[in-house]
């Protein structure tokens, strides 16, 4: 079990984050970036799972500047509310990811992993924050808009081959713009959110394979 901490925004805003720590040896640290559903049960579980693998995991609550403690469900109402909050928080999301990176500064190696909206934010953070040593982006919606940006660290990306939110052309755009330093995996039988075991689109086999690849990548670049 993790705990919530204050990330210490200097502009007077109150931004929290869910922090999970390993019980044994620490390999490195990870910023875990939420979907549009906030730091909900799934994202906390993701942080806990990375902690169980030896990584200090911190999930900043990117909606806190607008409304605190957002935990949305994977249903029509949750999607609608999340889509309302994203544009209100988009201007400060990278700032608050930076707060999480700063909060992890005591660790020698820091990486980032994000899902959906967080997948795209993780890519943008990798391209703008030299402190990061590795980035993993799961099904980043709209990521093609930022394909021409250049990452400061190795990047791994995971996409669903049947994702109706991310066209195949967008994935190809990302691959073409980054022939080196970015490893892209497409899971042909999966849709959007295939890693989330609380969504109907969850695909256990692909999620397990993506996680094994992610952990190997993190171990190579952070541990």
N, CA, C and O of each residue as an XYZ file, in Angstrom:
892
protein
N       0.838     -1.197      0.000
C       0.000      0.000      0.000
C       0.874      1.248      0.000
O       1.870      1.326      0.719
N       0.488      2.216     -0.813
C       1.209      3.465     -0.864
C       0.524      4.530     -0.016
O      -0.347      4.234      0.802
N       0.943      5.791     -0.234
C       0.382      6.911      0.502
C       0.381      8.144     -0.389
O       1.134      8.227     -1.359
N      -0.472      9.094     -0.049
C      -0.498     10.346     -0.781
C       0.483     11.325     -0.150
O       0.590     11.415      1.073
N       1.197     12.058     -1.001
C       2.136     13.064     -0.525
C       1.848     14.383     -1.231
O       1.218     14.413     -2.288
N       2.318     15.469     -0.631
C       2.205     16.800     -1.225
C       3.406     17.014     -2.135
O       4.547     16.829     -1.710
N       3.161     17.403     -3.383
C       4.255     17.591     -4.327
C       4.845     19.003     -4.294
O       5.802     19.292     -5.012
N       4.281     19.873     -3.472
C       4.938     21.150     -3.207
C       4.986     22.132     -4.354
O       6.058     22.650     -4.666
N       3.858     22.407     -4.995
C       3.826     23.414     -6.056
C       4.167     24.783     -5.487
O       3.654     25.162     -4.434
N       5.028     25.527     -6.173
C       5.504     26.811     -5.669
C       4.534     27.964     -5.928
O       4.736     29.064     -5.414
N       3.494     27.729     -6.713
C       2.545     28.793     -7.031
C       1.328     28.791     -6.115
O       0.336     29.467     -6.388
N       1.409     28.033     -5.036
C       0.319     27.994     -4.076
C      -0.711     26.918     -4.349
O      -1.580     26.674     -3.511
N      -0.636     26.275     -5.490
C      -1.571     25.186     -5.795
C      -1.254     23.969     -4.929
O      -0.110     23.754     -4.528
N      -2.274     23.192     -4.655
C      -2.090     21.961     -3.893
C      -2.158     20.780     -4.853
O      -3.225     20.430     -5.357
N      -1.006     20.178     -5.094
C      -0.918     19.043     -6.008
C      -0.392     17.851     -5.228
O       0.677     17.916     -4.620
N      -1.143     16.774     -5.248
C      -0.756     15.578     -4.511
C      -0.260     14.506     -5.465
O      -0.349     14.643     -6.685
N       0.257     13.447     -4.888
C       0.685     12.306     -5.679
C       0.621     11.048     -4.841
O       0.826     11.083     -3.627
N       0.338      9.943     -5.493
C       0.297      8.647     -4.811
C       1.675      8.006     -4.915
O       2.168      7.762     -6.016
N       2.297      7.733     -3.768
C       3.661      7.214     -3.710
C       3.677      5.788     -3.184
O       3.155      5.509     -2.105
N       4.276      4.893     -3.950
C       4.442      3.499     -3.529
C       5.920      3.154     -3.551
O       6.621      3.461     -4.516
N       6.395      2.516     -2.489
C       7.817      2.193     -2.380
C       8.024      0.683     -2.248
O       7.191     -0.016     -1.671
N       9.135      0.190     -2.783
C       9.447     -1.241     -2.639
C       9.755     -1.589     -1.181
O      10.178     -0.733     -0.403
N       9.543     -2.822     -0.834
C       9.902     -3.286      0.503
C      11.382     -3.649      0.579
O      11.975     -3.614      1.657
N      11.976     -3.993     -0.550
C      13.378     -4.387     -0.564
C      14.247     -3.391     -1.297
O      14.063     -2.181     -1.168
N      15.191     -3.898     -2.065
C      16.121     -3.052     -2.797
C      15.395     -2.194     -3.828
O      14.416     -2.617     -4.444
N      15.901     -0.987     -3.993
C      15.319     -0.042     -4.938
C      16.155      0.000     -6.210
O      17.358      0.260     -6.165
N      15.513     -0.257     -7.343
C      16.214     -0.230     -8.628
C      16.289      1.184     -9.201
O      17.270      1.549     -9.848
N      15.267      1.959     -8.963
C      15.166      3.301     -9.520
C      13.810      3.874     -9.167
O      13.103      3.334     -8.317
N      13.445      4.972     -9.821
C      12.179      5.635     -9.530
C      11.399      5.856    -10.816
O      11.981      5.999    -11.891
N      10.078      5.884    -10.696
C       9.189      6.052    -11.845
C       8.094      7.057    -11.537
O       7.478      7.018    -10.472
N       7.859      7.961    -12.486
C       6.640      8.758    -12.464
C       5.594      7.977    -13.251
O       5.829      7.612    -14.403
N       4.455      7.723    -12.645
C       3.362      6.996    -13.288
C       2.282      8.016    -13.652
O       1.716      8.665    -12.772
N       2.002      8.154    -14.936
C       1.109      9.219    -15.392
C      -0.270      8.659    -15.739
O      -0.409      7.729    -16.533
N      -1.253      9.244    -15.131
C      -2.643      8.795    -15.180
C      -3.276      8.872    -16.571
O      -2.777      9.549    -17.470
N      -4.384      8.159    -16.712
C      -5.285      8.308    -17.851
C      -6.168      9.532    -17.593
O      -5.872     10.336    -16.709
N      -7.244      9.672    -18.357
C      -8.167     10.784    -18.123
C      -9.058     10.525    -16.910
O      -9.917     11.345    -16.587
N      -8.859      9.392    -16.238
C      -9.732      9.001    -15.136
C      -9.155      9.347    -13.760
O      -9.705      8.947    -12.734
N      -8.047     10.092    -13.744
C      -7.452     10.499    -12.476
C      -6.594      9.413    -11.860
O      -6.351      8.369    -12.464
N      -6.141      9.682    -10.645
C      -5.358      8.683     -9.908
C      -6.367      7.777     -9.201
O      -6.585      7.872     -7.993
N      -6.958      6.917     -9.980
C      -8.011      6.036     -9.483
C      -7.424      4.704     -9.008
O      -6.207      4.546     -8.904
N      -8.296      3.776     -8.730
C      -7.845      2.487     -8.204
C      -6.854      1.805     -9.146
O      -5.864      1.228     -8.696
N      -7.117      1.871    -10.445
C      -6.219      1.226    -11.407
C      -4.830      1.846    -11.383
O      -3.836      1.121    -11.336
N      -4.740      3.162    -11.416
C      -3.432      3.812    -11.442
C      -2.683      3.561    -10.137
O      -1.464      3.391    -10.148
N      -3.387      3.538     -9.029
C      -2.717      3.204     -7.763
C      -2.204      1.766     -7.803
O      -1.105      1.487     -7.325
N      -2.987      0.862     -8.365
C      -2.527     -0.522     -8.497
C      -1.308     -0.630     -9.399
O      -0.394     -1.407     -9.121
N      -1.290      0.153    -10.486
C      -0.127      0.172    -11.370
C       1.111      0.608    -10.592
O       2.170     -0.010    -10.702
N       0.973      1.669     -9.809
C       2.103      2.136     -9.000
C       2.545      1.054     -8.013
O       3.741      0.825     -7.836
N       1.592      0.399     -7.379
C       1.922     -0.663     -6.424
C       2.660     -1.820     -7.113
O       3.582     -2.404     -6.544
N       2.248     -2.139     -8.331
C       2.882     -3.246     -9.050
C       4.320     -2.904     -9.434
O       5.200     -3.763     -9.367
N       4.561     -1.671     -9.830
C       5.939     -1.285    -10.122
C       6.778     -1.279     -8.847
O       7.953     -1.645     -8.873
N       6.182     -0.868     -7.747
C       6.903     -0.902     -6.472
C       7.273     -2.333     -6.102
O       8.358     -2.583     -5.577
N       6.374     -3.265     -6.375
C       6.649     -4.673     -6.086
C       7.802     -5.207     -6.928
O       8.419     -6.212     -6.575
N       8.092     -4.536     -8.038
C       9.200     -4.928     -8.913
C      10.472     -4.135     -8.629
O      11.452     -4.256     -9.363
N      10.465     -3.330     -7.580
C      11.684     -2.658     -7.161
C      11.796     -1.189     -7.498
O      12.856     -0.591     -7.319
N      10.699     -0.588     -7.993
C      10.745      0.819     -8.378
C       9.886      1.683     -7.456
O       8.725      1.367     -7.196
N      10.468      2.772     -6.968
C       9.670      3.777     -6.276
C       8.757      4.401     -7.322
O       9.246      4.918     -8.328
N       7.452      4.367     -7.113
C       6.494      4.824     -8.118
C       5.644      5.964     -7.559
O       5.053      5.845     -6.485
N       5.592      7.061     -8.299
C       4.856      8.243     -7.866
C       3.901      8.685     -8.973
O       4.331      9.005    -10.081
N       2.620      8.702     -8.669
C       1.585      9.088     -9.638
C       1.029     10.457     -9.257
O       0.227     10.554     -8.328
N       1.443     11.526     -9.961
C       0.923     12.854     -9.644
C      -0.540     12.989    -10.044
O      -0.957     12.483    -11.086
N      -1.313     13.672     -9.211
C      -2.740     13.874     -9.487
C      -2.886     15.118    -10.363
O      -2.942     16.238     -9.856
N      -2.947     14.918    -11.650
C      -2.858     16.028    -12.597
C      -4.118     16.879    -12.669
O      -4.099     17.942    -13.289
N      -5.203     16.446    -12.057
C      -6.419     17.247    -12.025
C      -6.544     18.076    -10.748
O      -7.500     18.838    -10.610
N      -5.612     17.948     -9.823
C      -5.751     18.577     -8.508
C      -5.917     20.090     -8.576
O      -6.590     20.668     -7.723
N      -5.328     20.734     -9.553
C      -5.451     22.190     -9.640
C      -6.880     22.618     -9.968
O      -7.282     23.743     -9.673
N      -7.645     21.709    -10.582
C      -9.024     22.003    -10.955
C      -9.988     21.470     -9.896
O     -10.867     22.188     -9.419
N      -9.807     20.205     -9.539
C     -10.617     19.575     -8.497
C      -9.788     18.449     -7.887
O      -9.146     17.695     -8.617
N      -9.792     18.328     -6.600
C      -8.942     17.351     -5.932
C      -9.574     15.972     -5.891
O     -10.793     15.814     -5.972
N      -8.702     14.977     -5.762
C      -9.110     13.591     -5.532
C     -10.054     13.058     -6.602
O     -11.076     12.448     -6.287
N      -9.712     13.287     -7.859
C     -10.525     12.772     -8.951
C     -10.233     11.282     -9.133
O      -9.089     10.885     -9.356
N     -11.277     10.470     -9.034
C     -11.170      9.025     -9.242
C     -12.391      8.579    -10.031
O     -13.437      8.269     -9.461
N     -12.243      8.552    -11.336
C     -13.373      8.262    -12.211
C     -13.440      6.787    -12.575
O     -12.427      6.086    -12.586
N     -14.642      6.333    -12.870
C     -14.853      4.948    -13.273
C     -14.810      4.827    -14.794
O     -14.922      5.816    -15.518
N     -14.646      3.601    -15.252
C     -14.551      3.329    -16.683
C     -15.943      3.110    -17.263
O     -16.318      1.999    -17.638
N     -16.691      4.199    -17.323
C     -18.029      4.157    -17.896
C     -18.278      5.473    -18.625
O     -17.400      6.333    -18.680
N     -19.451      5.622    -19.171
C     -19.756      6.806    -19.980
C     -19.620      8.092    -19.169
O     -19.092      9.090    -19.659
N     -20.100      8.061    -17.925
C     -19.999      9.255    -17.085
C     -18.543      9.592    -16.782
O     -18.154     10.760    -16.795
N     -17.741      8.561    -16.510
C     -16.329      8.793    -16.222
C     -15.592      9.366    -17.412
O     -14.776     10.276    -17.267
N     -15.879      8.829    -18.599
C     -15.246      9.335    -19.807
C     -15.631     10.790    -20.039
O     -14.782     11.620    -20.361
N     -16.915     11.094    -19.874
C     -17.380     12.454    -20.089
C     -16.722     13.440    -19.150
O     -16.294     14.515    -19.571
N     -16.638     13.083    -17.885
C     -16.019     13.977    -16.901
C     -14.526     14.123    -17.170
O     -13.980     15.221    -17.066
N     -13.868     13.029    -17.511
C     -12.439     13.095    -17.812
C     -12.148     14.005    -18.988
O     -11.189     14.777    -18.963
N     -12.978     13.915    -20.021
C     -12.779     14.757    -21.201
C     -13.043     16.226    -20.894
O     -12.518     17.105    -21.579
N     -13.840     16.498    -19.885
C     -14.029     17.878    -19.441
C     -12.794     18.398    -18.713
O     -12.426     19.563    -18.860
N     -12.161     17.536    -17.933
C     -11.047     17.961    -17.095
C      -9.728     18.082    -17.841
O      -8.892     18.912    -17.484
N      -9.529     17.265    -18.875
C      -8.245     17.272    -19.588
C      -7.884     18.651    -20.131
O      -6.769     19.109    -19.882
N      -8.768     19.338    -20.860
C      -8.373     20.655    -21.361
C      -8.154     21.685    -20.254
O      -7.396     22.637    -20.438
N      -8.808     21.505    -19.115
C      -8.618     22.432    -18.000
C      -7.285     22.209    -17.304
O      -6.772     23.101    -16.628
N      -6.727     21.015    -17.472
C      -5.478     20.658    -16.801
C      -4.300     20.536    -17.754
O      -3.158     20.409    -17.313
N      -4.563     20.574    -19.052
C      -3.510     20.350    -20.025
C      -2.362     21.332    -19.928
O      -1.213     20.969    -20.181
N      -2.654     22.566    -19.568
C      -1.599     23.582    -19.489
C      -0.656     23.421    -18.328
O       0.450     23.963    -18.347
N      -1.073     22.682    -17.308
C      -0.232     22.504    -16.119
C       0.225     21.065    -15.922
O       0.970     20.779    -14.985
N      -0.205     20.164    -16.780
C       0.112     18.740    -16.588
C       1.609     18.486    -16.591
O       2.112     17.782    -15.715
N       2.330     19.041    -17.555
C       3.780     18.825    -17.595
C       4.467     19.479    -16.405
O       5.449     18.949    -15.887
N       3.960     20.622    -15.972
C       4.509     21.266    -14.770
C       4.398     20.343    -13.572
O       5.335     20.221    -12.783
N       3.258     19.700    -13.441
C       3.039     18.832    -12.277
C       3.778     17.510    -12.405
O       4.144     16.908    -11.396
N       4.002     17.049    -13.628
C       4.897     15.907    -13.816
C       6.303     16.300    -13.385
O       7.025     15.503    -12.785
N       6.684     17.531    -13.694
C       7.987     18.031    -13.238
C       8.090     18.063    -11.724
O       9.162     17.810    -11.174
N       6.991     18.370    -11.039
C       6.990     18.333     -9.568
C       7.261     16.910     -9.074
O       7.985     16.706     -8.099
N       6.668     15.933     -9.763
C       6.890     14.539     -9.379
C       8.345     14.142     -9.605
O       8.944     13.458     -8.775
N       8.912     14.574    -10.734
C      10.332     14.285    -10.997
C      11.194     14.894     -9.898
O      12.120     14.251     -9.404
N      10.896     16.117     -9.518
C      11.657     16.784     -8.457
C      11.524     16.040     -7.130
O      12.487     15.933     -6.370
N      10.327     15.529     -6.860
C      10.101     14.800     -5.606
C      10.895     13.498     -5.549
O      11.138     12.957     -4.470
N      11.298     12.999     -6.717
C      12.065     11.754     -6.791
C      13.556     11.997     -6.983
O      14.307     11.065     -7.269
N      13.984     13.239     -6.828
C      15.361     13.622     -7.164
C      16.416     12.899     -6.333
O      17.574     12.835     -6.744
N      16.051     12.361     -5.189
C      17.029     11.663     -4.349
C      17.481     10.335     -4.966
O      18.485      9.759     -4.544
N      16.739      9.856     -5.960
C      17.079      8.574     -6.583
C      17.967      8.805     -7.803
O      17.813      9.794     -8.519
N      18.887      7.888     -8.024
C      19.896      8.068     -9.068
C      19.308      8.035    -10.474
O      19.796      8.738    -11.358
N      18.291      7.249    -10.692
C      17.727      7.112    -12.034
C      16.208      7.209    -11.960
O      15.565      6.532    -11.157
N      15.649      8.066    -12.814
C      14.208      8.318    -12.825
C      13.672      8.070    -14.232
O      14.231      8.554    -15.216
N      12.593      7.319    -14.311
C      11.912      7.086    -15.568
C      10.468      7.526    -15.473
O      10.028      8.037    -14.444
N       9.736      7.324    -16.552
C       8.326      7.718    -16.578
C       7.554      6.697    -17.401
O       8.050      6.186    -18.405
N       6.342      6.409    -16.966
C       5.460      5.516    -17.712
C       4.050      6.090    -17.633
O       3.585      6.468    -16.558
N       3.372      6.154    -18.782
C       2.043      6.750    -18.790
C       1.083      5.995    -19.678
O       1.487      5.231    -20.555
N      -0.211      6.224    -19.433
C      -1.276      5.471    -20.079
C      -2.318      6.431    -20.658
O      -2.761      7.360    -19.983
N      -2.705      6.193    -21.924
C      -3.720      7.011    -22.573
C      -3.240      8.470    -22.627
O      -2.183      8.734    -23.201
N      -3.969      9.407    -22.058
C      -3.500     10.802    -21.966
C      -2.100     10.828    -21.379
O      -1.239     11.577    -21.840
N      -1.876     10.012    -20.365
C      -0.567      9.942    -19.721
C       0.514      9.382    -20.624
O       1.694      9.681    -20.435
N       0.127      8.563    -21.614
C       1.111      8.056    -22.562
C       1.689      9.180    -23.402
O       2.897      9.236    -23.632
N       0.822     10.073    -23.860
C       1.286     11.226    -24.625
C       2.076     12.182    -23.749
O       3.102     12.710    -24.178
N       1.614     12.411    -22.532
C       2.350     13.282    -21.610
C       3.725     12.712    -21.288
O       4.684     13.467    -21.128
N       3.831     11.393    -21.192
C       5.126     10.776    -20.918
C       6.094     11.012    -22.072
O       7.283     11.251    -21.859
N       5.573     10.942    -23.298
C       6.398     11.242    -24.474
C       6.883     12.692    -24.430
O       8.062     12.967    -24.654
N       5.979     13.602    -24.144
C       6.346     15.017    -24.104
C       7.328     15.302    -22.969
O       8.224     16.134    -23.108
N       7.153     14.612    -21.857
C       8.099     14.773    -20.753
C       9.476     14.250    -21.137
O      10.493     14.859    -20.803
N       9.506     13.117    -21.840
C      10.781     12.550    -22.283
C      11.507     13.501    -23.223
O      12.737     13.501    -23.287
N      10.747     14.310    -23.949
C      11.332     15.242    -24.911
C      11.705     16.587    -24.280
O      12.370     17.407    -24.913
N      11.286     16.808    -23.057
C      11.516     18.120    -22.449
C      12.220     18.083    -21.102
O      12.629     19.127    -20.595
N      12.369     16.900    -20.510
C      12.964     16.791    -19.179
C      14.200     15.906    -19.230
O      14.084     14.680    -19.240
N      15.388     16.516    -19.261
C      16.620     15.725    -19.358
C      16.898     14.861    -18.135
O      17.767     13.990    -18.181
N      16.174     15.087    -17.044
C      16.367     14.263    -15.848
C      15.904     12.828    -16.060
O      16.360     11.918    -15.367
N      15.009     12.624    -17.006
C      14.440     11.296    -17.234
C      15.405     10.416    -18.011
O      16.009     10.855    -18.990
N      15.546      9.181    -17.573
C      16.475      8.234    -18.192
C      15.776      7.186    -19.051
O      16.438      6.451    -19.783
N      14.462      7.106    -18.974
C      13.699      6.138    -19.765
C      12.232      6.538    -19.725
O      11.757      7.107    -18.742
N      11.515      6.232    -20.815
C      10.083      6.542    -20.866
C       9.338      5.408    -21.551
O       9.811      4.840    -22.535
N       8.162      5.087    -21.014
C       7.292      4.070    -21.602
C       5.918      4.699    -21.806
O       5.336      5.259    -20.877
N       5.412      4.603    -23.023
C       4.150      5.237    -23.383
C       3.153      4.179    -23.847
O       3.351      3.529    -24.874
N       2.086      4.017    -23.080
C       1.028      3.090    -23.454
C      -0.093      3.856    -24.155
O      -0.652      4.801    -23.600
N      -0.413      3.438    -25.372
C      -1.533      3.944    -26.179
C      -1.819      5.434    -25.946
O      -2.906      5.817    -25.515
N      -0.804      6.261    -26.246
C      -0.938      7.705    -26.067
C      -1.842      8.323    -27.126
O      -1.478      8.385    -28.300
N      -3.003      8.771    -26.715
C      -3.930      9.385    -27.651
C      -3.408     10.720    -28.163
O      -2.962     11.555    -27.375
N      -3.460     10.930    -29.472
C      -2.995     12.179    -30.057
C      -1.493     12.337    -30.088
O      -0.989     13.431    -30.341
N      -0.769     11.261    -29.836
C       0.685     11.353    -29.745
C       1.317     11.752    -31.081
O       2.412     12.314    -31.113
N       0.616     11.456    -32.183
C       1.146     11.815    -33.488
C       1.340     13.303    -33.662
O       2.178     13.731    -34.456
N       0.573     14.105    -32.925
C       0.698     15.560    -32.979
C       2.071     16.023    -32.514
O       2.537     17.099    -32.889
N       2.715     15.194    -31.692
C       4.020     15.562    -31.120
C       5.126     14.627    -31.611
O       6.190     14.539    -30.997
N       4.871     13.928    -32.720
C       5.810     12.922    -33.217
C       7.170     13.502    -33.572
O       8.180     12.805    -33.473
N       7.215     14.761    -33.981
C       8.471     15.350    -34.430
C       9.351     15.847    -33.292
O      10.462     16.316    -33.537
N       8.879     15.754    -32.062
C       9.711     16.130    -30.927
C      10.789     15.063    -30.716
O      10.624     13.909    -31.112
N      11.889     15.469    -30.089
C      13.035     14.568    -29.938
C      13.225     14.189    -28.471
O      13.415     15.070    -27.633
N      13.178     12.906    -28.147
C      13.334     12.494    -26.753
C      14.771     12.612    -26.267
O      15.717     12.505    -27.048
N      14.918     12.832    -24.976
C      16.229     12.908    -24.330
C      16.684     11.572    -23.777
O      17.774     11.475    -23.213
N      15.869     10.543    -23.930
C      16.166      9.237    -23.340
C      15.551      8.156    -24.210
O      14.735      8.458    -25.081
N      15.929      6.896    -23.992
C      15.270      5.799    -24.709
C      13.781      5.740    -24.391
O      13.365      6.004    -23.263
N      12.979      5.388    -25.401
C      11.525      5.354    -25.248
C      10.987      4.036    -25.794
O      11.440      3.550    -26.830
N      10.019      3.467    -25.087
C       9.280      2.300    -25.557
C       7.807      2.677    -25.624
O       7.287      3.335    -24.722
N       7.132      2.256    -26.701
C       5.715      2.547    -26.866
C       4.928      1.265    -27.106
O       5.403      0.341    -27.766
N       3.711      1.226    -26.557
C       2.801      0.101    -26.742
C       1.466      0.609    -27.293
O       0.873      1.536    -26.743
N       1.006      0.003    -28.367
C      -0.265      0.383    -28.983
C      -1.122     -0.854    -29.247
O      -0.604     -1.950    -29.461
N      -2.433     -0.660    -29.228
C      -3.357     -1.714    -29.616
C      -3.632     -1.664    -31.105
O      -3.939     -0.599    -31.641
N      -3.528     -2.782    -31.773
C      -3.749     -2.829    -33.205
C      -5.179     -2.543    -33.612
O      -5.440     -2.190    -34.762
N      -6.122     -2.693    -32.668
C      -7.539     -2.435    -32.936
C      -8.028     -1.185    -32.207
O      -9.223     -1.045    -31.946
N      -7.115     -0.285    -31.880
C      -7.450      0.927    -31.120
C      -8.193      1.912    -32.023
O      -7.613      2.447    -32.968
N      -9.476      2.153    -31.735
C     -10.236      3.069    -32.577
C     -10.009      4.527    -32.213
O     -10.596      5.420    -32.826
N      -9.148      4.778    -31.205
C      -8.789      6.154    -30.843
C      -7.472      6.585    -31.489
O      -7.208      7.779    -31.632
N      -6.647      5.612    -31.876
C      -5.326      5.914    -32.431
C      -5.192      5.185    -33.766
O      -4.923      3.984    -33.778
N      -5.370      5.872    -34.878
C      -5.274      5.216    -36.192
C      -3.881      4.659    -36.440
O      -2.890      5.150    -35.900
N      -3.828      3.623    -37.270
C      -2.535      3.015    -37.614
C      -1.605      4.039    -38.250
O      -0.388      3.964    -38.083
N      -2.174      4.993    -38.977
C      -1.356      6.020    -39.624
C      -0.621      6.873    -38.592
O       0.497      7.327    -38.838
N      -1.242      7.084    -37.456
C      -0.610      7.883    -36.408
C       0.574      7.129    -35.796
O       1.611      7.721    -35.498
N       0.408      5.829    -35.616
C       1.509      5.015    -35.095
C       2.670      5.024    -36.078
O       3.830      5.137    -35.681
N       2.352      4.904    -37.363
C       3.407      4.932    -38.381
C       4.110      6.278    -38.409
O       5.313      6.346    -38.660
N       3.374      7.342    -38.156
C       3.966      8.679    -38.118
C       4.995      8.778    -36.998
O       6.073      9.344    -37.177
N       4.654      8.230    -35.861
C       5.580      8.246    -34.724
C       6.829      7.432    -35.044
O       7.949      7.863    -34.769
N       6.627      6.253    -35.625
C       7.764      5.390    -35.966
C       8.657      6.034    -37.017
O       9.881      5.981    -36.906
N       8.061      6.637    -38.028
C       8.842      7.244    -39.099
C       9.649      8.439    -38.617
O      10.760      8.675    -39.090
N       9.096      9.187    -37.684
C       9.782     10.380    -37.184
C      10.884     10.032    -36.186
O      11.739     10.864    -35.881
N      10.861      8.796    -35.678
C      11.822      8.408    -34.642
C      12.372      7.019    -34.940
O      12.075      6.072    -34.212
N      13.163      6.883    -35.992
C      13.660      5.552    -36.374
C      14.662      4.970    -35.388
O      14.884      3.760    -35.373
N      15.267      5.815    -34.569
C      16.230      5.347    -33.576
C      15.839      5.874    -32.195
O      15.328      6.986    -32.059
N      16.084      5.071    -31.200
C      15.833      5.501    -29.833
C      14.412      5.313    -29.357
O      14.121      5.529    -28.180
N      13.509      4.909    -30.258
C      12.118      4.673    -29.884
C      11.701      3.293    -30.375
O      11.713      3.019    -31.575
N      11.332      2.429    -29.436
C      10.915      1.066    -29.756
C       9.395      0.989    -29.678
O       8.807      1.301    -28.642
N       8.758      0.576    -30.770
C       7.300      0.578    -30.853
C       6.779     -0.844    -31.000
O       7.216     -1.589    -31.878
N       5.845     -1.210    -30.136
C       5.191     -2.514    -30.210
C       3.700     -2.316    -30.449
O       3.060     -1.489    -29.800
N       3.158     -3.081    -31.385
C       1.722     -3.062    -31.663
C       1.165     -4.454    -31.370
O       1.696     -5.458    -31.845
N       0.091     -4.502    -30.583
C      -0.525     -5.765    -30.178
C      -1.795     -5.934    -31.014
O      -2.809     -5.295    -30.731
N      -1.750     -6.777    -32.030
C      -2.775     -6.770    -33.084
C      -4.190     -7.069    -32.628
O      -5.144     -6.604    -33.252
N      -4.351     -7.823    -31.571
C      -5.692     -8.243    -31.157
C      -6.297     -7.363    -30.070
O      -7.294     -7.737    -29.454
N      -5.700     -6.196    -29.829
C      -6.136     -5.385    -28.685
C      -6.638     -4.019    -29.107
O      -6.290     -3.506    -30.171
N      -7.479     -3.432    -28.234
C      -7.989     -2.089    -28.438
C      -7.384     -1.120    -27.458
O      -6.368     -1.407    -26.825
N      -8.013      0.026    -27.335
C      -7.512      1.057    -26.431
C      -7.670      0.593    -24.978
O      -8.676     -0.018    -24.615
N      -6.665      0.893    -24.162
C      -6.738      0.540    -22.749
C      -6.536     -0.926    -22.462
O      -7.000     -1.417    -21.433
N      -5.854     -1.647    -23.344
C      -5.731     -3.101    -23.178
C      -4.982     -3.508    -21.926
O      -5.088     -4.655    -21.491
N      -4.222     -2.587    -21.334
C      -3.459     -2.925    -20.133
C      -4.294     -2.843    -18.856
O      -3.892     -3.373    -17.821
N      -5.438     -2.193    -18.920
C      -6.222     -1.917    -17.704
C      -7.189     -3.054    -17.405
O      -8.117     -3.314    -18.171
N      -6.963     -3.723    -16.290
C      -7.802     -4.867    -15.929
C      -9.150     -4.467    -15.339
O      -9.885     -5.317    -14.838
N      -9.478     -3.175    -15.397
C     -10.797     -2.707    -14.969
C     -11.638     -2.224    -16.150
O     -12.732     -1.690    -15.966
N     -11.115     -2.416    -17.370
C     -11.822     -1.979    -18.560
C     -12.244     -3.195    -19.382
O     -11.579     -4.230    -19.347
N     -13.347     -3.074    -20.121
C     -13.772     -4.185    -20.979
C     -12.729     -4.537    -22.040
O     -12.692     -5.667    -22.528
N     -11.886     -3.571    -22.396
C     -10.882     -3.793    -23.438
C      -9.634     -4.508    -22.929
O      -8.700     -4.740    -23.697
N      -9.605     -4.855    -21.656
C      -8.431     -5.526    -21.077
C      -8.125     -6.813    -21.834
O      -9.012     -7.624    -22.100
N      -6.846     -6.981    -22.174
C      -6.392     -8.178    -22.879
C      -5.203     -8.732    -22.101
O      -4.079     -8.251    -22.243
N      -5.460     -9.744    -21.281
C      -4.477    -10.196    -20.298
C      -3.169    -10.649    -20.940
O      -2.091    -10.336    -20.433
N      -3.253    -11.378    -22.044
C      -2.036    -11.881    -22.678
C      -1.164    -10.733    -23.178
O       0.048    -10.730    -22.964
N      -1.778     -9.768    -23.839
C      -1.018     -8.628    -24.353
C      -0.512     -7.754    -23.218
O       0.608     -7.249    -23.278
N      -1.324     -7.571    -22.184
C      -0.896     -6.772    -21.039
C       0.319     -7.398    -20.367
O       1.255     -6.699    -19.980
N       0.295     -8.723    -20.232
C       1.421     -9.419    -19.613
C       2.686     -9.286    -20.459
O       3.774     -9.060    -19.930
N       2.534     -9.428    -21.775
C       3.685     -9.302    -22.663
C       4.245     -7.883    -22.631
O       5.459     -7.692    -22.577
N       3.358     -6.889    -22.664
C       3.804     -5.498    -22.613
C       4.516     -5.198    -21.302
O       5.517     -4.481    -21.284
N       4.004     -5.744    -20.209
C       4.633     -5.513    -18.912
C       6.015     -6.149    -18.856
O       6.948     -5.548    -18.324
N       6.159     -7.346    -19.394
C       7.475     -7.997    -19.381
C       8.475     -7.195    -20.203
O       9.631     -7.049    -19.807
N       8.039     -6.681    -21.336
C       8.912     -5.848    -22.150
C       9.255     -4.550    -21.425
O      10.395     -4.089    -21.461
N       8.261     -3.974    -20.771
C       8.472     -2.725    -20.038
C       9.473     -2.915    -18.911
O      10.388     -2.107    -18.753
N       9.313     -3.966    -18.133
C      10.219     -4.201    -17.013
C      11.647     -4.463    -17.490
O      12.600     -3.982    -16.878
N      11.799     -5.210    -18.558
C      13.130     -5.444    -19.116
C      13.769     -4.131    -19.563
O      14.948     -3.884    -19.309
N      12.982     -3.300    -20.226
C      13.444     -1.999    -20.693
C      13.847     -1.105    -19.519
O      14.893     -0.457    -19.560
N      13.027     -1.072    -18.487
C      13.340     -0.259    -17.308
C      14.570     -0.773    -16.591
O      15.419      0.009    -16.163
N      14.668     -2.090    -16.459
C      15.845     -2.669    -15.799
C      17.128     -2.315    -16.564
O      18.168     -2.064    -15.956
N      17.047     -2.298    -17.883
C      18.226     -1.987    -18.697
C      18.621     -0.513    -18.588
O      19.802     -0.176    -18.682
N      17.638      0.360    -18.392
C      17.916      1.793    -18.447
C      17.921      2.500    -17.110
O      18.453      3.604    -16.990
N      17.327      1.870    -16.092
C      17.259      2.520    -14.788
C      17.958      1.768    -13.670
O      18.537      2.379    -12.771
N      17.906      0.441    -13.723
C      18.413     -0.341    -12.590
C      19.938     -0.370    -12.568
O      20.530     -0.984    -11.681
